[in-house]
Amino acid sequence: MLTKVKMPLPDMMAAVLAMDESVLDVDQVKNLIKFCPTKEEMELLKGYTGDKENLEKCEQYFLELMKVPRVESKLRVFSFKIQFLSHVRKSVKLKIMKKILFFG
């Protein structure tokens, strides 16, 4: 998944924090959610004090994610935000309600 991401990790995290859907699409955000580090992985990386460049891309990604408090929750909200408008536009119930309100 990380090999498909063509932007630097700090830029990707900035897009997540800004909830910038022009940078990340819903599939990318869902993949980020899927690959959030577990508590055990976070604990292992918390104590790392070496050079980040010595780590694999996956561990560097985890370190970037760990900088964001409640990152998984934020990613889920971001995913919801991206999908919300299309869900509203496709909602059959809302289309029926619109017709009911129109005809009164």
Sequence and secondary structure as in RCSB ss.txt:
>XXXX:A:sequence
MLTKVKMPLPDMMAAVLAMDESVLDVDQVKNLIKFCPTKEEMELLKGYTGDKENLEKCEQYFLELMKVPRVESKL
RVFSFKIQFLSHVRKSVKLKIMKKILFFG
>XXXX:A:secstr
 GGG  S HHHHHHHHHHT TTTS HHHHHHHHHT   HHHHHHHHT  S GGGS HHHHHHHHHHTSTTHHHHH
HHHHHHHHHHHHHHH HHHHHHHHHHHH 
